[in-house]
Amino acid sequence: MPDISLRDSTDADIPAITRIYGHWVRHGFGSFETDSPDEAEMARRREAILAGGYPYLVAVDGAGAVLGYAYAGPYRTRPAYRFTVENSIYVAPEAGRRGVGRLLLPALMERCEALGFRLMVAVIGDSGNAGSIGVHKACGFTHAGLLPAIGWKHGRWLDCVLMTRALGDGSSSPPD
């Protein structure tokens, strides 16, 4: 995929990130939000992720257009969860099936591993989200659980699929 490269996100990416996320809020089931956040809110969320020391990446085409983004954040706030991250990946609708997610997720995992995290959790909205489930499975995630009918959106009940993948030594040794 020579026409796609990855880099750290910048403030200038916020309009594209907002557009991509807004599409999936309005038309998909991957996000359980029902109203699309504006650019100011998406910028605030990105800044909170970065301020926490977590990675926030974008995939761009040869012209620099943002095709997708991925970030990791805390899975939960309690101290015992401090070595676990949750990932989020969103791909522009026009860039689907081009391998964007399969580029973003391994890069995100590598960054999180380098930061000392030991487990990545995917909380996938909609058990019918074959694309996201497939990308995670291809990157070594395994099924960890299902939360049935946990959300209501677009006139239907939605499940959440939980998948996990060890990072680094995983649970085979104590953290540093």
FINUNU-872005 format. One record per residue (C-alpha): x, y, z. Coordinates in steps of 0.1 Angstrom, whole numbers, plus 5000, padded with zeros to 4 digits. Last residue first. Example, Ala and Ser with C-alpha at 12.3 -4.5 7.8 and 13.67 -1.06 7.14 Angstrom:
REM residues 2
<r east="5137" north="4989" up="5071"/>
<r east="5123" north="4955" up="5078"/>
//
This chain:
REM residues 176
<r east="5084" north="4974" up="5351"/>
<r east="5053" north="4951" up="5348"/>
<r east="5053" north="4916" up="5363"/>
<r east="5058" north="4887" up="5339"/>
<r east="5037" north="4864" up="5317"/>
<r east="5008" north="4888" up="5317"/>
<r east="5015" north="4904" up="5284"/>
<r east="5053" north="4902" up="5278"/>
<r east="5050" north="4928" up="5250"/>
<r east="5014" north="4935" up="5243"/>
<r east="4986" north="4909" up="5248"/>
<r east="4956" north="4912" up="5226"/>
<r east="4919" north="4915" up="5236"/>
<r east="4885" north="4914" up="5221"/>
<r east="4851" north="4925" up="5235"/>
<r east="4821" north="4926" up="5212"/>
<r east="4794" north="4951" up="5221"/>
<r east="4758" north="4943" up="5211"/>
<r east="4733" north="4966" up="5196"/>
<r east="4696" north="4969" up="5200"/>
<r east="4678" north="4986" up="5171"/>
<r east="4661" north="5017" up="5159"/>
<r east="4692" north="5037" up="5148"/>
<r east="4708" north="5032" up="5182"/>
<r east="4701" north="5013" up="5214"/>
<r east="4730" north="4999" up="5234"/>
<r east="4738" north="4969" up="5256"/>
<r east="4719" north="4943" up="5236"/>
<r east="4744" north="4916" up="5243"/>
<r east="4778" north="4923" up="5260"/>
<r east="4800" north="4898" up="5243"/>
<r east="4833" north="4884" up="5255"/>
<r east="4870" north="4879" up="5252"/>
<r east="4874" north="4871" up="5215"/>
<r east="4910" north="4871" up="5204"/>
<r east="4931" north="4898" up="5190"/>
<r east="4961" north="4888" up="5168"/>
<r east="4961" north="4915" up="5142"/>
<r east="4940" north="4896" up="5118"/>
<r east="4914" north="4892" up="5145"/>
<r east="4913" north="4929" up="5151"/>
<r east="4909" north="4937" up="5114"/>
<r east="4882" north="4910" up="5111"/>
<r east="4862" north="4923" up="5141"/>
<r east="4864" north="4958" up="5127"/>
<r east="4852" north="4948" up="5093"/>
<r east="4826" north="4922" up="5105"/>
<r east="4807" north="4948" up="5125"/>
<r east="4777" north="4925" up="5130"/>
<r east="4784" north="4922" up="5168"/>
<r east="4778" north="4959" up="5170"/>
<r east="4802" north="4983" up="5187"/>
<r east="4836" north="4969" up="5192"/>
<r east="4853" north="4974" up="5225"/>
<r east="4889" north="4965" up="5217"/>
<r east="4912" north="4959" up="5246"/>
<r east="4950" north="4962" up="5245"/>
<r east="4971" north="4945" up="5271"/>
<r east="5006" north="4950" up="5285"/>
<r east="5013" north="4987" up="5282"/>
<r east="5050" north="4997" up="5286"/>
<r east="5051" north="5027" up="5263"/>
<r east="5069" north="5007" up="5236"/>
<r east="5040" north="4983" up="5237"/>
<r east="5016" north="5011" up="5231"/>
<r east="5035" north="5024" up="5201"/>
<r east="5037" north="4989" up="5186"/>
<r east="5000" north="4983" up="5192"/>
<r east="4992" north="5016" up="5174"/>
<r east="5014" north="5007" up="5145"/>
<r east="4997" north="4972" up="5143"/>
<r east="4962" north="4989" up="5144"/>
<r east="4968" north="5016" up="5118"/>
<r east="4980" north="4995" up="5089"/>
<r east="4953" north="4969" up="5091"/>
<r east="4928" north="4997" up="5096"/>
<r east="4939" north="5014" up="5063"/>
<r east="4938" north="4982" up="5043"/>
<r east="4920" north="4996" up="5013"/>
<r east="4886" north="4980" up="5022"/>
<r east="4871" north="5013" up="5033"/>
<r east="4887" north="5046" up="5021"/>
<r east="4855" north="5063" up="5010"/>
<r east="4839" north="5057" up="5043"/>
<r east="4869" north="5073" up="5062"/>
<r east="4884" north="5048" up="5086"/>
<r east="4879" north="5049" up="5124"/>
<r east="4900" north="5030" up="5149"/>
<r east="4897" north="5032" up="5187"/>
<r east="4919" north="5012" up="5211"/>
<r east="4916" north="5005" up="5248"/>
<r east="4947" north="5004" up="5270"/>
<r east="4958" north="4982" up="5298"/>
<r east="4989" north="4987" up="5320"/>
<r east="4971" north="5012" up="5343"/>
<r east="4941" north="4990" up="5350"/>
<r east="4951" north="4984" up="5386"/>
<r east="4950" north="5022" up="5392"/>
<r east="4913" north="5027" up="5385"/>
<r east="4907" north="5049" up="5354"/>
<r east="4895" north="5022" up="5330"/>
<r east="4907" north="5012" up="5295"/>
<r east="4929" north="5042" up="5293"/>
<r east="4935" north="5056" up="5258"/>
<r east="4947" north="5044" up="5224"/>
<r east="4943" north="5061" up="5191"/>
<r east="4935" north="5054" up="5155"/>
<r east="4928" north="5075" up="5125"/>
<r east="4916" north="5071" up="5090"/>
<r east="4920" north="5082" up="5054"/>
<r east="4934" north="5117" up="5061"/>
<r east="4943" north="5135" up="5029"/>
<r east="4981" north="5141" up="5025"/>
<r east="4982" north="5139" up="4987"/>
<r east="4999" north="5105" up="4989"/>
<r east="4972" north="5092" up="5012"/>
<r east="4971" north="5097" up="5049"/>
<r east="4967" north="5073" up="5079"/>
<r east="4965" north="5091" up="5112"/>
<r east="4978" north="5083" up="5147"/>
<r east="4970" north="5092" up="5183"/>
<r east="4994" north="5077" up="5209"/>
<r east="4988" north="5079" up="5246"/>
<r east="5007" north="5102" up="5271"/>
<r east="4977" north="5113" up="5290"/>
<r east="4980" north="5148" up="5275"/>
<r east="4978" north="5131" up="5241"/>
<r east="4945" north="5115" up="5248"/>
<r east="4931" north="5146" up="5265"/>
<r east="4943" north="5167" up="5235"/>
<r east="4924" north="5144" up="5211"/>
<r east="4892" north="5147" up="5231"/>
<r east="4895" north="5185" up="5232"/>
<r east="4901" north="5186" up="5194"/>
<r east="4871" north="5164" up="5189"/>
<r east="4850" north="5187" up="5211"/>
<r east="4861" north="5218" up="5192"/>
<r east="4856" north="5201" up="5159"/>
<r east="4819" north="5193" up="5166"/>
<r east="4807" north="5160" up="5182"/>
<r east="4782" north="5140" up="5161"/>
<r east="4750" north="5131" up="5180"/>
<r east="4740" north="5095" up="5187"/>
<r east="4772" north="5082" up="5203"/>
<r east="4774" north="5045" up="5205"/>
<r east="4802" north="5044" up="5180"/>
<r east="4808" north="5014" up="5158"/>
<r east="4771" north="5013" up="5149"/>
<r east="4771" north="5033" up="5117"/>
<r east="4754" north="5061" up="5098"/>
<r east="4753" north="5092" up="5120"/>
<r east="4781" north="5084" up="5145"/>
<r east="4801" north="5067" up="5117"/>
<r east="4799" north="5098" up="5095"/>
<r east="4807" north="5121" up="5124"/>
<r east="4839" north="5102" up="5131"/>
<r east="4852" north="5107" up="5096"/>
<r east="4842" north="5144" up="5094"/>
<r east="4856" north="5151" up="5129"/>
<r east="4889" north="5134" up="5120"/>
<r east="4891" north="5154" up="5088"/>
<r east="4885" north="5187" up="5105"/>
<r east="4909" north="5177" up="5134"/>
<r east="4938" north="5169" up="5111"/>
<r east="4953" north="5204" up="5114"/>
<r east="4958" north="5199" up="5151"/>
<r east="4982" north="5171" up="5143"/>
<r east="4980" north="5134" up="5143"/>
<r east="5012" north="5113" up="5144"/>
<r east="5021" north="5097" up="5111"/>
<r east="5011" north="5068" up="5089"/>
<r east="5015" north="5064" up="5052"/>
<r east="4992" north="5052" up="5024"/>
<r east="4999" north="5054" up="4987"/>
<r east="5025" north="5026" up="4989"/>
<r east="5000" north="5000" up="5000"/>
//
